[in-house]
Amino acid sequence: MILLLPGQLQAAPFDRYLWVDVRINEVDKGVVLAALPDGPTPWLEISTLAAWDLLDHSSHLVKRIEDVDFVALDTIAGLHYEFEPQQARLLIRLDPSLLPHHRLNTAEARAARQIARGHGVHLNYDLLHASADGLGQTSQSGFAEIVYHTPWGALRSGWRGQELDGSWRSPRLDTVWTQDFIARGTRLMIGDFISATDSLGTRYRLGGLRYKREFSLRPEVSTFDAPEFSGLAELPSNVELIINGFRRASLQTEPGYFTIEDAPIMTGSGTAEIVLTNVLGERQVQRLEYYVDPRLLREGLHDFDFSIGWQRQQFGISSLDYAMPTALARHRAGINNHATLEWNAAWSRDLANAELQYLFQPMDWPVTVNTGAGLFRTAAAGTAPLARLGVSFQKRRYYAGLQGLIMRRSPSVSSLPLSRQFLSRAGFQWHGWSLAYDGLHRDAPTRGRFERHTVRASRSLNWREAQISFSVSGFRMQAAGEEDESGIQLSLNWTARPRQHWTLTARQAQTQRVVGTYNFRSASELGQKLSLQQLYEEREHAMLAQWQYSDPRWQLRARSRIDEEAESLQLGLQGAIGYLGGYWFVSRPLGSSYALADVGGHANIPVYMHHRQVGITNSAGVAVIPRLLPYQDNAVTIRAEDFSWQTQVLEQSLRLKPGAQTGVYLEFPVKTGLAVQLRLLQAPGLPVPAGAVIYPDSAQEGLRFFSGEDGESYVEIEAGVNGFQAYWDGQSCRFEIDSAELPQQVMPHIGARLCR
């Protein structure tokens, strides 16, 4: 034999073929053709090896046999094999570093399902009655919000009614049309809304138009540069990704290098573990550290928020009080994965400001630097420059940060909202202990100086199946024109059972305050919530009790307070009325998104989410499922054991991703009926011939059954009397089965049945 470079050929005679079953690093590659021209060494077709990416870049031996190119396996670098010609089996073991690189995408594993949007309307309401004995005061108030939703958007408008000074007032709240563009990840709002913040963090309530990037529409898409975790698998393996002690993904990989992309990590600094378990049960663990700042956008990603309209005045009092045209704009762009450029601007008749900011992470350190500069102008104060500088650090259990904002201060700009502001924070975690410091220093020409410093130490532990956490905080506040205040606060939280929780808080400052709270909730979302609170503060002693009961059709709440001055009581009723999918319904509060679950007309069937009961079907077999998470996976579940024995539940869990402010009609495939076995006789002792076709009287198109040997047959029946017709060789007969006469068991055998 002659050793040749790849692509060179040597003619050789051929005298033997063999079909062999091939496995490469325990991966089944199927049956391929092998040649044995010179003895026991197997040769495989070069096209087969190229398809498997097994041809290395060094020398290997190539033969042309009957116009087909073959390669000797023992001349491929890094390849070892075991050949068993009697069993026609070829086991190949290859250095995994020579195999193709596999990219594992967790976003694909969490594949987004189709967004579900319904067409309907619903009215949310909240009614409240309040009275105070001893003060002689009573009042009534109410809230109503109507939502009309379509596959193209939703119109929402609300009103607040309240009795004031003996008269009833019901001003309009927000009225807005919202349309989400899923593919673009943007949201358009026309009507009333709250704008993005300006350079000083101020938001404005406007009436007009807002167009913004909305990352919540695509929760499977990461906005930051998620770290890629890599490894090497010698055999087919299961890859588990564990982030800070929680399993976040489970994937499969072929032998070779692999990289986990778009890992669902927690932001900040953390630890990732890659647990690799191959088909032989061998286990490897790789531990890695990472740092991610969610303020940094990944390269090429843009975030924006543009608003224009008129500032709304006296919200909640007046319905149509709009004044002062205002515009705000904010845009952020990922320059690269470690740098983000941001600009924002705001303008109105009396105020304008603009700022340019730059955030970056230097040299892959767990540090983010924020710099910025801009101008701030008011009609009364003129124009003042502003500068911003911030640094934040986080490394595993340690974090620290300092943010500073300074504006030029002079007598001519005394009406500026602030002249300087500094925010500082630091802390660490160690063996279950947490120690944190937060500080704020602000100088405002109009309000003077304000400082607040807080130090907090906390600890969480489990003791005899109870979860206990406690903390101690020291604080100090200084404000211009007011007496300095400092003190200490102690808190204890105890969860002895999953549905019961105790809290005790004691505060010692200028005044002493002790609050004890007990909370209880039912296992189901349909049930009770109770909160009892005892308050001691200097000479004041008060007791507060709150109770809530949730029914599928409404929600009732009560609140009572008893102190030395009076006893007050509040009673409230909340719920919704709506129309969706041709069905009118009543429900407890719906939240942002909801679904109607139809279980085929079966009443009193519990419906679950996250192993908790969230609804029960009414007499029409429909349950309202409120408070779904918009644009995220929601799994709605029913259980087959909750149905009667005649019912077949074809699918017990359905998943959906509802849009925001919308309802979805969800129909479970439930079939009422039963499969039975019987022996079909055309006369006493004479069975119907094998192969006879049996048709139900009222059947779905194409539904039919067949008789077997000795007349043994299988049919499906529904509730009531079921008629069937059997046909064979030009003959026919008829028989009936009454479901009320059947034994209550799965697919019973009802014995012989005469077919006339």
TORNU-791356 format. One record per residue (C-alpha): x, y, z. Coordinates in steps of 0.1 Angstrom, whole numbers. Layout:
N
u:X&v:Y&w:Z
...
END
This chain:
756
u:0&v:0&w:0
u:11&v:35&w:-7
u:4&v:64&w:16
u:-11&v:94&w:-3
u:-23&v:129&w:5
u:-60&v:135&w:5
u:-75&v:136&w:-30
u:-48&v:113&w:-45
u:-59&v:79&w:-57
u:-44&v:45&w:-62
u:-60&v:18&w:-84
u:-64&v:-15&w:-67
u:-84&v:-47&w:-74
u:-115&v:-54&w:-53
u:-126&v:-88&w:-41
u:-150&v:-82&w:-11
u:-179&v:-61&w:1
u:-196&v:-61&w:35
u:-226&v:-42&w:49
u:-218&v:-32&w:85
u:-237&v:-15&w:113
u:-216&v:15&w:125
u:-215&v:33&w:159
u:-193&v:63&w:164
u:-187&v:72&w:201
u:-219&v:53&w:209
u:-239&v:72&w:183
u:-257&v:49&w:158
u:-249&v:59&w:122
u:-269&v:31&w:106
u:-258&v:5&w:80
u:-231&v:15&w:54
u:-210&v:-3&w:28
u:-175&v:-14&w:38
u:-147&v:-29&w:16
u:-121&v:-54&w:27
u:-95&v:-54&w:-2
u:-64&v:-63&w:18
u:-74&v:-83&w:48
u:-91&v:-74&w:81
u:-88&v:-36&w:78
u:-122&v:-21&w:68
u:-124&v:6&w:42
u:-154&v:30&w:41
u:-166&v:52&w:12
u:-149&v:86&w:12
u:-184&v:103&w:7
u:-197&v:85&w:39
u:-167&v:97&w:60
u:-170&v:132&w:46
u:-207&v:133&w:56
u:-197&v:123&w:91
u:-169&v:149&w:92
u:-144&v:121&w:99
u:-117&v:131&w:73
u:-89&v:148&w:91
u:-66&v:173&w:76
u:-35&v:151&w:76
u:-27&v:121&w:54
u:-49&v:91&w:48
u:-50&v:62&w:24
u:-74&v:63&w:-5
u:-82&v:36&w:-30
u:-105&v:37&w:-61
u:-124&v:5&w:-63
u:-148&v:1&w:-92
u:-149&v:39&w:-96
u:-158&v:45&w:-59
u:-133&v:61&w:-35
u:-126&v:42&w:-2
u:-105&v:52&w:28
u:-87&v:29&w:52
u:-99&v:35&w:87
u:-65&v:28&w:103
u:-49&v:57&w:84
u:-72&v:84&w:99
u:-55&v:103&w:127
u:-72&v:101&w:161
u:-95&v:72&w:151
u:-97&v:38&w:167
u:-120&v:10&w:158
u:-132&v:-25&w:167
u:-144&v:-45&w:138
u:-165&v:-77&w:142
u:-171&v:-91&w:107
u:-192&v:-121&w:119
u:-217&v:-97&w:135
u:-212&v:-71&w:107
u:-206&v:-45&w:134
u:-180&v:-16&w:134
u:-174&v:3&w:166
u:-155&v:36&w:161
u:-140&v:56&w:189
u:-128&v:91&w:179
u:-110&v:118&w:198
u:-140&v:141&w:206
u:-119&v:172&w:199
u:-119&v:161&w:162
u:-157&v:160&w:159
u:-179&v:189&w:147
u:-186&v:217&w:172
u:-222&v:215&w:184
u:-241&v:247&w:194
u:-269&v:241&w:219
u:-295&v:268&w:219
u:-316&v:270&w:251
u:-339&v:296&w:235
u:-349&v:269&w:210
u:-354&v:245&w:239
u:-377&v:271&w:253
u:-393&v:275&w:219
u:-419&v:303&w:218
u:-454&v:291&w:211
u:-478&v:311&w:190
u:-492&v:342&w:206
u:-529&v:336&w:213
u:-552&v:366&w:210
u:-590&v:366&w:214
u:-618&v:389&w:202
u:-641&v:400&w:230
u:-650&v:425&w:257
u:-651&v:426&w:295
u:-659&v:450&w:323
u:-638&v:450&w:355
u:-655&v:464&w:386
u:-646&v:472&w:422
u:-672&v:484&w:447
u:-663&v:496&w:482
u:-684&v:507&w:512
u:-666&v:523&w:542
u:-679&v:534&w:576
u:-663&v:547&w:608
u:-681&v:544&w:641
u:-674&v:572&w:665
u:-666&v:596&w:636
u:-700&v:593&w:620
u:-685&v:589&w:585
u:-697&v:567&w:557
u:-687&v:566&w:521
u:-691&v:547&w:489
u:-667&v:544&w:460
u:-664&v:523&w:429
u:-641&v:516&w:400
u:-650&v:504&w:365
u:-628&v:495&w:335
u:-640&v:483&w:301
u:-616&v:465&w:278
u:-624&v:457&w:242
u:-597&v:434&w:227
u:-592&v:422&w:192
u:-563&v:403&w:175
u:-550&v:437&w:165
u:-550&v:455&w:198
u:-570&v:465&w:228
u:-590&v:496&w:239
u:-591&v:502&w:276
u:-609&v:529&w:296
u:-616&v:533&w:333
u:-636&v:555&w:357
u:-634&v:561&w:394
u:-666&v:570&w:412
u:-666&v:585&w:447
u:-690&v:602&w:471
u:-675&v:636&w:481
u:-693&v:663&w:501
u:-727&v:645&w:496
u:-724&v:644&w:458
u:-712&v:616&w:435
u:-683&v:622&w:411
u:-670&v:598&w:385
u:-640&v:612&w:366
u:-625&v:593&w:338
u:-591&v:577&w:343
u:-570&v:564&w:315
u:-584&v:557&w:280
u:-558&v:541&w:257
u:-556&v:520&w:226
u:-526&v:496&w:227
u:-513&v:476&w:198
u:-483&v:452&w:201
u:-461&v:443&w:172
u:-447&v:409&w:182
u:-423&v:404&w:153
u:-407&v:439&w:159
u:-410&v:437&w:197
u:-426&v:472&w:198
u:-457&v:487&w:214
u:-479&v:516&w:202
u:-501&v:535&w:226
u:-526&v:561&w:216
u:-544&v:579&w:245
u:-534&v:583&w:281
u:-502&v:569&w:294
u:-472&v:575&w:317
u:-440&v:585&w:298
u:-405&v:573&w:301
u:-382&v:592&w:325
u:-362&v:623&w:317
u:-326&v:629&w:327
u:-336&v:635&w:363
u:-359&v:605&w:366
u:-392&v:623&w:363
u:-422&v:607&w:346
u:-451&v:626&w:331
u:-487&v:616&w:327
u:-496&v:625&w:291
u:-524&v:622&w:266
u:-511&v:616&w:231
u:-490&v:590&w:214
u:-462&v:567&w:227
u:-441&v:542&w:206
u:-416&v:521&w:224
u:-395&v:490&w:223
u:-412&v:464&w:246
u:-388&v:435&w:254
u:-415&v:417&w:273
u:-432&v:408&w:240
u:-403&v:385&w:233
u:-392&v:371&w:266
u:-372&v:343&w:249
u:-349&v:369&w:234
u:-320&v:381&w:256
u:-313&v:418&w:256
u:-278&v:415&w:269
u:-248&v:394&w:259
u:-254&v:362&w:277
u:-222&v:343&w:283
u:-215&v:311&w:263
u:-207&v:280&w:283
u:-186&v:254&w:265
u:-175&v:218&w:271
u:-163&v:186&w:255
u:-184&v:154&w:253
u:-167&v:121&w:244
u:-200&v:102&w:240
u:-237&v:112&w:235
u:-245&v:131&w:267
u:-271&v:150&w:286
u:-260&v:185&w:295
u:-275&v:202&w:325
u:-269&v:239&w:331
u:-272&v:250&w:367
u:-271&v:287&w:375
u:-266&v:297&w:412
u:-278&v:263&w:424
u:-309&v:261&w:402
u:-313&v:240&w:370
u:-320&v:263&w:341
u:-317&v:240&w:311
u:-314&v:203&w:301
u:-301&v:196&w:266
u:-287&v:168&w:245
u:-254&v:168&w:227
u:-235&v:146&w:203
u:-198&v:138&w:209
u:-175&v:167&w:204
u:-171&v:203&w:216
u:-204&v:220&w:224
u:-214&v:256&w:233
u:-246&v:266&w:252
u:-260&v:297&w:236
u:-286&v:321&w:250
u:-284&v:306&w:285
u:-312&v:317&w:308
u:-289&v:332&w:334
u:-296&v:355&w:363
u:-281&v:390&w:358
u:-253&v:402&w:379
u:-224&v:380&w:391
u:-230&v:343&w:394
u:-218&v:308&w:391
u:-227&v:283&w:364
u:-222&v:245&w:366
u:-223&v:223&w:335
u:-231&v:187&w:345
u:-223&v:163&w:317
u:-237&v:127&w:319
u:-229&v:104&w:290
u:-248&v:73&w:279
u:-226&v:51&w:301
u:-236&v:70&w:332
u:-203&v:87&w:337
u:-207&v:122&w:351
u:-185&v:154&w:349
u:-190&v:187&w:365
u:-175&v:220&w:352
u:-178&v:252&w:373
u:-176&v:287&w:357
u:-182&v:322&w:369
u:-198&v:350&w:349
u:-208&v:387&w:352
u:-237&v:403&w:333
u:-251&v:439&w:337
u:-286&v:441&w:323
u:-281&v:478&w:315
u:-257&v:468&w:287
u:-274&v:459&w:254
u:-259&v:433&w:232
u:-242&v:445&w:200
u:-266&v:458&w:174
u:-297&v:459&w:197
u:-317&v:491&w:200
u:-340&v:502&w:227
u:-362&v:533&w:223
u:-392&v:551&w:238
u:-408&v:581&w:221
u:-437&v:601&w:236
u:-456&v:632&w:225
u:-487&v:647&w:239
u:-502&v:671&w:265
u:-496&v:668&w:302
u:-527&v:657&w:321
u:-536&v:678&w:352
u:-558&v:668&w:382
u:-558&v:631&w:373
u:-586&v:613&w:392
u:-605&v:646&w:397
u:-610&v:660&w:362
u:-617&v:639&w:331
u:-605&v:664&w:304
u:-578&v:686&w:319
u:-549&v:686&w:294
u:-523&v:714&w:292
u:-487&v:721&w:282
u:-475&v:701&w:251
u:-446&v:678&w:260
u:-423&v:655&w:241
u:-398&v:629&w:255
u:-374&v:607&w:237
u:-350&v:580&w:248
u:-328&v:558&w:227
u:-302&v:532&w:237
u:-279&v:512&w:213
u:-255&v:484&w:219
u:-222&v:496&w:204
u:-207&v:462&w:212
u:-214&v:436&w:238
u:-196&v:456&w:265
u:-206&v:492&w:256
u:-240&v:509&w:253
u:-247&v:545&w:241
u:-278&v:563&w:254
u:-294&v:597&w:248
u:-325&v:611&w:262
u:-343&v:644&w:258
u:-375&v:661&w:271
u:-392&v:693&w:261
u:-422&v:713&w:273
u:-431&v:750&w:274
u:-415&v:755&w:309
u:-388&v:728&w:309
u:-363&v:711&w:286
u:-333&v:688&w:292
u:-311&v:665&w:272
u:-283&v:641&w:281
u:-259&v:617&w:265
u:-247&v:587&w:285
u:-222&v:560&w:279
u:-221&v:527&w:297
u:-192&v:502&w:294
u:-176&v:472&w:310
u:-138&v:476&w:309
u:-116&v:445&w:301
u:-142&v:419&w:310
u:-140&v:429&w:346
u:-171&v:426&w:368
u:-174&v:464&w:367
u:-197&v:488&w:348
u:-189&v:524&w:344
u:-216&v:550&w:336
u:-208&v:585&w:323
u:-230&v:612&w:311
u:-233&v:649&w:303
u:-262&v:672&w:294
u:-281&v:704&w:298
u:-312&v:712&w:320
u:-333&v:743&w:314
u:-363&v:758&w:331
u:-381&v:791&w:323
u:-374&v:805&w:357
u:-338&v:792&w:363
u:-322&v:793&w:329
u:-299&v:767&w:316
u:-276&v:746&w:338
u:-251&v:719&w:327
u:-252&v:685&w:344
u:-226&v:657&w:346
u:-231&v:621&w:357
u:-205&v:594&w:368
u:-212&v:560&w:382
u:-193&v:528&w:390
u:-208&v:495&w:400
u:-190&v:463&w:409
u:-203&v:427&w:416
u:-182&v:397&w:422
u:-199&v:365&w:434
u:-209&v:374&w:470
u:-197&v:411&w:470
u:-211&v:442&w:454
u:-206&v:479&w:456
u:-217&v:510&w:436
u:-216&v:548&w:435
u:-237&v:570&w:413
u:-232&v:608&w:412
u:-251&v:636&w:395
u:-240&v:672&w:397
u:-257&v:704&w:383
u:-241&v:738&w:382
u:-253&v:758&w:412
u:-254&v:796&w:414
u:-278&v:822&w:427
u:-293&v:826&w:393
u:-304&v:789&w:392
u:-318&v:786&w:427
u:-350&v:771&w:414
u:-334&v:740&w:400
u:-348&v:707&w:413
u:-313&v:696&w:426
u:-277&v:707&w:425
u:-261&v:673&w:433
u:-271&v:638&w:443
u:-250&v:608&w:453
u:-263&v:572&w:457
u:-240&v:546&w:473
u:-244&v:509&w:481
u:-223&v:480&w:492
u:-227&v:446&w:506
u:-217&v:409&w:507
u:-231&v:375&w:515
u:-214&v:349&w:536
u:-227&v:315&w:548
u:-263&v:326&w:548
u:-256&v:360&w:562
u:-262&v:392&w:542
u:-248&v:427&w:551
u:-258&v:457&w:530
u:-253&v:495&w:531
u:-274&v:521&w:512
u:-268&v:558&w:513
u:-284&v:589&w:497
u:-272&v:625&w:497
u:-291&v:651&w:479
u:-288&v:689&w:477
u:-318&v:707&w:463
u:-318&v:746&w:461
u:-355&v:747&w:468
u:-357&v:720&w:495
u:-323&v:720&w:511
u:-301&v:691&w:520
u:-313&v:655&w:527
u:-293&v:625&w:538
u:-302&v:589&w:545
u:-279&v:560&w:556
u:-290&v:525&w:563
u:-271&v:494&w:573
u:-289&v:461&w:573
u:-278&v:426&w:584
u:-300&v:396&w:577
u:-300&v:358&w:579
u:-322&v:330&w:565
u:-323&v:294&w:577
u:-345&v:263&w:579
u:-353&v:249&w:613
u:-375&v:218&w:618
u:-392&v:223&w:584
u:-399&v:259&w:591
u:-384&v:288&w:572
u:-370&v:316&w:594
u:-354&v:349&w:584
u:-345&v:378&w:606
u:-328&v:411&w:601
u:-315&v:441&w:620
u:-312&v:476&w:605
u:-297&v:508&w:617
u:-306&v:541&w:600
u:-300&v:578&w:601
u:-319&v:606&w:583
u:-310&v:643&w:581
u:-332&v:668&w:564
u:-329&v:706&w:563
u:-352&v:723&w:587
u:-361&v:691&w:605
u:-347&v:672&w:635
u:-322&v:644&w:627
u:-336&v:610&w:632
u:-318&v:578&w:638
u:-328&v:544&w:651
u:-328&v:506&w:648
u:-353&v:482&w:634
u:-356&v:444&w:641
u:-377&v:420&w:619
u:-385&v:383&w:622
u:-403&v:363&w:596
u:-414&v:327&w:603
u:-432&v:304&w:578
u:-440&v:272&w:597
u:-464&v:259&w:571
u:-467&v:266&w:534
u:-499&v:287&w:538
u:-492&v:304&w:572
u:-467&v:332&w:579
u:-458&v:352&w:609
u:-440&v:386&w:610
u:-428&v:406&w:639
u:-412&v:441&w:634
u:-399&v:464&w:661
u:-386&v:499&w:655
u:-368&v:522&w:679
u:-363&v:558&w:668
u:-379&v:590&w:679
u:-410&v:569&w:686
u:-413&v:532&w:694
u:-433&v:510&w:671
u:-440&v:472&w:673
u:-461&v:454&w:646
u:-471&v:417&w:647
u:-487&v:401&w:616
u:-502&v:367&w:609
u:-511&v:357&w:573
u:-530&v:327&w:561
u:-542&v:316&w:526
u:-560&v:286&w:512
u:-542&v:260&w:491
u:-563&v:269&w:462
u:-566&v:304&w:446
u:-603&v:299&w:451
u:-606&v:303&w:489
u:-597&v:326&w:517
u:-568&v:349&w:526
u:-566&v:363&w:561
u:-543&v:389&w:576
u:-543&v:399&w:613
u:-521&v:428&w:625
u:-514&v:442&w:660
u:-499&v:476&w:663
u:-483&v:493&w:693
u:-468&v:528&w:689
u:-462&v:550&w:719
u:-497&v:556&w:732
u:-515&v:542&w:702
u:-528&v:507&w:702
u:-546&v:494&w:671
u:-557&v:461&w:656
u:-562&v:456&w:618
u:-579&v:426&w:602
u:-582&v:419&w:565
u:-601&v:391&w:549
u:-606&v:381&w:513
u:-627&v:353&w:497
u:-623&v:344&w:461
u:-651&v:326&w:442
u:-650&v:318&w:405
u:-677&v:345&w:399
u:-666&v:373&w:423
u:-642&v:383&w:450
u:-652&v:397&w:484
u:-629&v:415&w:508
u:-633&v:431&w:542
u:-611&v:453&w:563
u:-616&v:464&w:599
u:-595&v:486&w:621
u:-600&v:492&w:658
u:-581&v:518&w:677
u:-587&v:542&w:706
u:-606&v:568&w:685
u:-629&v:547&w:663
u:-638&v:515&w:647
u:-638&v:514&w:609
u:-651&v:488&w:585
u:-646&v:485&w:547
u:-665&v:460&w:525
u:-656&v:455&w:489
u:-668&v:434&w:460
u:-646&v:429&w:429
u:-652&v:410&w:397
u:-657&v:411&w:359
u:-684&v:405&w:333
u:-674&v:397&w:298
u:-681&v:381&w:264
u:-656&v:359&w:246
u:-660&v:331&w:220
u:-698&v:334&w:218
u:-700&v:330&w:256
u:-711&v:355&w:283
u:-693&v:350&w:317
u:-689&v:364&w:351
u:-656&v:361&w:370
u:-634&v:374&w:398
u:-609&v:401&w:387
u:-593&v:391&w:354
u:-559&v:408&w:355
u:-540&v:416&w:323
u:-548&v:384&w:305
u:-572&v:355&w:309
u:-586&v:324&w:293
u:-619&v:305&w:291
u:-612&v:268&w:295
u:-640&v:247&w:279
u:-640&v:210&w:291
u:-668&v:198&w:269
u:-698&v:207&w:290
u:-687&v:190&w:322
u:-696&v:209&w:353
u:-676&v:212&w:386
u:-643&v:202&w:371
u:-613&v:218&w:388
u:-587&v:236&w:366
u:-551&v:239&w:377
u:-520&v:260&w:370
u:-486&v:253&w:387
u:-503&v:225&w:407
u:-527&v:250&w:423
u:-564&v:251&w:415
u:-573&v:284&w:398
u:-608&v:277&w:386
u:-638&v:253&w:385
u:-661&v:248&w:355
u:-697&v:261&w:357
u:-729&v:244&w:345
u:-718&v:250&w:309
u:-685&v:233&w:315
u:-664&v:265&w:312
u:-640&v:279&w:337
u:-625&v:314&w:337
u:-587&v:314&w:343
u:-576&v:350&w:353
u:-542&v:366&w:358
u:-523&v:348&w:331
u:-488&v:360&w:323
u:-489&v:378&w:289
u:-464&v:367&w:262
u:-452&v:339&w:284
u:-459&v:302&w:286
u:-490&v:293&w:307
u:-498&v:257&w:312
u:-535&v:251&w:321
u:-542&v:216&w:333
u:-572&v:193&w:340
u:-571&v:158&w:356
u:-587&v:128&w:341
u:-597&v:114&w:375
u:-620&v:144&w:381
u:-643&v:133&w:353
u:-668&v:105&w:353
u:-657&v:70&w:341
u:-675&v:74&w:308
u:-654&v:104&w:298
u:-621&v:102&w:279
u:-597&v:132&w:284
u:-576&v:131&w:253
u:-552&v:159&w:265
u:-549&v:170&w:301
u:-526&v:200&w:297
u:-527&v:228&w:272
u:-501&v:256&w:269
u:-507&v:291&w:255
u:-490&v:325&w:253
u:-518&v:351&w:256
u:-513&v:387&w:245
u:-516&v:416&w:269
u:-551&v:429&w:278
u:-568&v:400&w:260
u:-588&v:368&w:266
u:-583&v:334&w:249
u:-608&v:306&w:244
u:-591&v:273&w:253
u:-609&v:241&w:244
u:-598&v:208&w:259
u:-603&v:177&w:238
u:-627&v:158&w:260
u:-648&v:130&w:246
u:-679&v:117&w:264
u:-682&v:80&w:258
u:-668&v:46&w:266
u:-651&v:17&w:248
u:-667&v:-17&w:255
u:-660&v:-52&w:244
u:-687&v:-77&w:235
u:-694&v:-110&w:216
u:-718&v:-102&w:188
u:-742&v:-131&w:178
u:-764&v:-131&w:147
u:-784&v:-160&w:163
u:-781&v:-180&w:195
u:-747&v:-197&w:193
u:-739&v:-183&w:159
u:-714&v:-154&w:160
u:-712&v:-126&w:134
u:-685&v:-135&w:108
u:-650&v:-121&w:114
u:-645&v:-88&w:95
u:-681&v:-76&w:97
u:-682&v:-38&w:96
u:-701&v:-21&w:125
u:-714&v:15&w:120
u:-728&v:36&w:149
u:-762&v:53&w:141
u:-749&v:88&w:149
u:-712&v:87&w:141
u:-685&v:110&w:130
u:-676&v:107&w:93
u:-654&v:76&w:88
u:-660&v:61&w:122
u:-665&v:23&w:121
u:-655&v:-9&w:140
u:-649&v:-45&w:130
u:-658&v:-79&w:145
u:-631&v:-104&w:152
u:-629&v:-142&w:156
u:-659&v:-158&w:172
u:-678&v:-125&w:171
u:-655&v:-107&w:196
u:-659&v:-69&w:189
u:-649&v:-35&w:202
u:-672&v:-4&w:199
u:-673&v:31&w:215
u:-705&v:44&w:230
u:-718&v:77&w:243
u:-742&v:85&w:272
u:-777&v:71&w:266
u:-789&v:44&w:242
u:-765&v:37&w:213
u:-776&v:19&w:181
u:-753&v:0&w:158
u:-756&v:-17&w:124
u:-734&v:-46&w:113
u:-728&v:-56&w:76
u:-712&v:-86&w:60
u:-716&v:-105&w:27
u:-748&v:-87&w:18
u:-763&v:-93&w:52
u:-769&v:-70&w:81
u:-782&v:-68&w:116
u:-788&v:-43&w:143
u:-782&v:-41&w:181
u:-783&v:-15&w:209
u:-763&v:-7&w:240
u:-776&v:14&w:269
u:-748&v:31&w:288
u:-769&v:31&w:320
u:-767&v:-7&w:321
u:-729&v:-10&w:319
u:-706&v:-18&w:348
u:-685&v:12&w:360
u:-651&v:1&w:349
u:-627&v:10&w:321
u:-636&v:-8&w:288
u:-659&v:-35&w:303
u:-667&v:-68&w:286
u:-705&v:-69&w:285
u:-706&v:-105&w:272
u:-728&v:-118&w:243
u:-751&v:-94&w:226
u:-777&v:-106&w:200
u:-777&v:-87&w:167
u:-811&v:-90&w:149
END
